[in-house]
Amino acid sequence: MKKWIIILLCVYINAQAQILIEYLSDVPENFKKEYFKKPREYNPLHVGDVWQYYFSDYTYPFYSTTKVVKDSIIIGKKYFKKINYQVSSDPQSLNKISWERNDTVSGVSFMLDFQDVDEDGDSLDELPLDSLELPRWSRYTTYKYSFNNPFFWSGAKTTFIYDSIWVVIAGDTVISRITEITDLFWSEEIADKFGIYNNNSESPIRWLTGAIINGKQYGTIVNVEKASMNLPSEIKLENNYPNPFNPVTTIDYTIPVNGMVTIKVFDTLGREVVTLINEQKNSGRYSVKFNAVDLPSGIYYYTLMTDSKRTTKSMVLLK
């Protein structure tokens, strides 16, 4: 029996990430042949499954937990109820519920449209989530992350499959698809048997720290209620970093409640230079980058404005 020779491109290890992820350049052809004889499960659905993600915000621990809590026969098909618990100053307001199922023949995941997010008057029809058996460079319509909520885009979106890679998660070698929800500027790495293990949205980034899949635990599951005690209960604008900077710097900020958020940059004469953020935001921690490539050296001021507070800090552009 030939010994496998696998080149590791990189090893993804983070202080908060308790699940070891190894990225492989390739696997032997005989392994691929046997692997693809079996169906894939990119969206694991078993009662009791849990996924916990750490949000990278550089300041406080911020966790999101998704659980599969029950199954039920609806319109003649077996669905699984998922609840996503967001840790915030008001966690119940951010809990999101979905009913999902996998089609083992087509490899497509669906959600039950019980909130009528497609606004067709039917709350018992199905909407597609992932179609990860499609080839690389494929595009498909998705209703993933669609909720009747003013802070989420509830309509149809387009997902682009731009790569397939082999990974080792907790010692198990599986295929992973890298997708991008193009309308949201949101990319995900989704592994067979494990689901989403890395998410790179505009801000913040999140990665899988613990999971229970089909009764087996991986990594560490943190008590969400305990983690929430470390969250601030007030608006906070952090010092930009690096500072001085040339020409890009990052600004972190915290929003304890949902609401309108605006961040603007001004020069020393009080003239507005640019608006970095002007949109509705969920409670949470975020980062935004400021690129001053076209501006002269000097002192600038950045201001965070919400419905209840206005706060300003200074930064130095040094070219």
Protein Blocks (a to p, Z undefined) as FASTA:
>chain_A
ZZdddddfbdcddfklmbdcdddfbdcfklmmmmmmpccdfbgcdehiacdddddehlac
cddddddfbdcdeehiacdddddddddfblmlmpccddddddfknopacdddfkopnono
pakbccdfbdckbcehiacddfehiacdfkbcfbdcddddfbdcdddeehiacddddddd
fknopacdddehklpabdcdfbdcdddfbdceehiaehjaddfklmmmmpccbdcddddd
dddddfbdcdddddfbgcddddddddfkopafbdfbdcdddeddddddddfklbccdddd
dddddfkbccdddddddZZ
